Amino acid sequence: MSTIEKALAKKQAVKKSNDETNATSDTSSNLESGTLQEENSNPSQTSQNHVLQINKESLIERGYLIDTGERKNIKEEFREIKRKLLNNAFGSAAKTLNNSNLIMVSSAKPNEGKTFVSINLALSIALEQDKKVLLIDADVLMPSLHEELGIENTQGLIDFLLKDELSVNDVLYNCNIDNLKIIPAGNTHHLSNELLASEKMAKLAQELATRYPDRIVIFDCPPLLGISETQVLASLVGQGVIVVEESSTPIADVIEATKNLDEDLALGIVLNKAIRTHKDLYGYYGYGHAKK
């Protein structure tokens, strides 16, 4: 081999080595903890391979807070609730709360309106100019978020918790509402509740709390009574909203449902079906720390 050929071969070997080093560096920085990069990515070039199309017209007909410019009592009520949650998440109270930007929405028993409240809180926060919101369907035994929003039932939270090969980006979706992202419940599994109590779920919650500090994360959680995993989820968040159906849910059930919640949890109560018309169903009272 001539001197020139040896020099060219050496140059090509150095270039190949540098390329491999750069590729390894890029992979390490992009996949650290196997997590989120969607804010700095073009959605068409990420694993979020399509945008979920929420049926806005259907939501409007059913009293959800799609902004039409019309003034409604329910809009003002959720604005008041939202303001308390945002103040706790980003104000002075945030220093006293663990993961203050993570919010669980639950109820004592099923069918008290927690998914309605979860969606409306997310829609209301999405109207903020400087905040983003991630809505997660964590009610993995009876998921209804996709049905309420009129979107397809696609892979989601359970798939991420179950499959090591999935990253968060594989189950986190953009939608046709600004500032709102969604993680559906995903495919049902016989260990769904156990997966909610897993170490992987705890790591996910911690990352969601810290990676994007301007984001509110809302978990639509299973009811508290009879499902111990909801108590575990409550330990991962800084704020809790408990939905109570007026004239239906006994006070004893509310006390029983909340008695084991962390005393440092900022706890609010939404009173369901308490106001004038079928389009203005939600009142609000109380907000403070959980009391044992």
C-alpha positions, 0 to 999 in steps of 0.5 A: 500500500502506498503512502497516500493510500495509507494516509487515506485509509487512516483518515477514513478510519478516524472519520468513522470513529468520530461519526460513531462517537457522535452518534453515541453521544446523540443517542445518549442525550436524546434517550436519557431515561427513555423519555420526553423530547416532544417539545423540541421536535416536529410532530411529523418526525417523532413517534407521535405519528398522528394528531388525535382529532377531538370532536369539538362539536360533540364536546360543546353539545355536552357542556365541555369547555371548548372556547366559543366566546360565550360566557357560561357559569360553568366556565367561570367556575372552572376558571376559579378552580383552575386558578387555585390549582395553578397558584398551588402549582407555581406560586409560593405553595409549590415550595411546600408540595411534592410534585405540585404540578401533578394533579389527580382527579378522583372520586369516592365511587364511580360515576360521580363525574371525575372524567368530566372534571378532568377534561374540563380542567385540562381544557380550561388550563389549555386556554392559558397563554403561558401554560401547557397541560397533559391529560392522562387517563389513569382509570385503567380498569374503566377508561373513558377518556377516549370515548368522551373526547371522541378519539380512537382507542390507541396504545397508551399508559398501560402499554408504556408501563407493560412494554420496555421497548416503548418510550413515553413519546410512543404513547403521548399524543398531540391533538387539535387543541392548542397546549393540550397533549394526551396519554390514553389509558391504552389496552386493558391488561389483567395487571393494570392496577398493579402496573399503576403501583409499579416503580416505572409509574413512579419514575414516570410521575417524577419525570413529568413533574420535573422535566417541563416546569411550565406544564400541568399534568392531570391524572384521571384516576380510578375511584378511591374506595376499593382500589388501593392503587389510587392511594399509591397514585395519590402519593406521587402527586402534589394536588388532589381534586375529589369529585362529589355528587351532591345528594348522592355521595354520603359524607361518610364515603368522602371521609373514608375515601380521603382519610388515608391520603397524604396529609401534605397533599393539597386537596380540593373538592368539586361538588357535582350536579349542584347548580341550576341547569343541566349545562351548569352542573358543577360547584366548588367548595373547600381547598386546603391540605388533607386532614387525617 
